[in-house]
Amino acid sequence: MKPGIHPTYYDNCQVTCACGNKFTTGSTLEKIEVEVCSKCHPFFTGQQKFVDIKGRIDKFKEKQAQGVAYNAAKKAKAAKKSKEEKTN
């Protein structure tokens, strides 16, 4: 191995998960923070976690409903304005 070109290897790298689990491994980093580990990942625990409760279709339908409501309010406002102009 050439001297001076390789990163420092840490035998006692501390890995911390978002669930609170900690373990030690070897790495070129001194400290690693992860979101999912073997203690909380559904594949290893056998329990399913729902991260996104609303599906894509539900979100799309909600946006469509907001658009329809917005357009209806816009048309009502325009009709009211044109009615006022005709009376004046």
N, C-alpha and C positions, 0 to 999 in steps of 0.2 A: 504494500500500500504506500502511496506517496504521502509524505508528511505535509500537514498544513492544508489539505484540500477537503478533508472529510469532516462532517459535522460531529459535534460532541455527542456521545451516546450516554444516556442516563439509564442506569439499571433500575433505579427506584422512581420511575415516573408515576406521579399520583394522578389517577383518572377519577373525576368526580362527575356523577350523573345528576340530572335534574331531579330525579326521584330521591336523591340523598345517598345513594349507594356509592361507595368508594373502594377502589382496588388499586393495586400496584402492578406495573408492567414495565417493560423496557422500551425506550423511545428516544428520538433525538430532541424531544421537547421535555422540559422539566415538569410541566403541569398541563393536563388536558381536561377540558370540560365538554361533556357530551349531553345530548338531550335524551337519548334512549340507550339502555344497556340490557344485559341479559336478565336482570331482575325485574324489569318493567316492560320489556318488549313482548307483544302479544304472541309471537311465535314460541317463545320460551315459557311464558306463563300459562298459555292455553286459554286466556281470557281475552275477549275482544273488547277493545276500547273504541268508542266513537269520538273522534276528534272533531269532525265536521258534522254537526247534527243535521243541518239543512243540506239537502243535496243540490246539485247544480240545476236541476229542473225546477225545484221549488224557488230558488233564487231568481231564475229567469222569469217564472210566472209572476213573482212579486214585482220585479222591475217592469214587466208589461202592464200590470195593474196600476202601478204608479204613473206610467206614461198615459194610460187611458184617462185616469183621474185628472192629470195635468191638462190634457187636451180638452176635456169637458169643462174644466174651470176656465180655460182660456177662451173657449167658444162662448160661454155664458157671460164673461166679462165683455167680450166684443159685442155681443147682442145687446147687452145693457147700455153700452156706450153708443151704439148706433140708434137705439131707442131714444136716448136722451138727446141726441143730435136732431132727430126728426121732430121731437116735441118743441125744440127751441127754434 
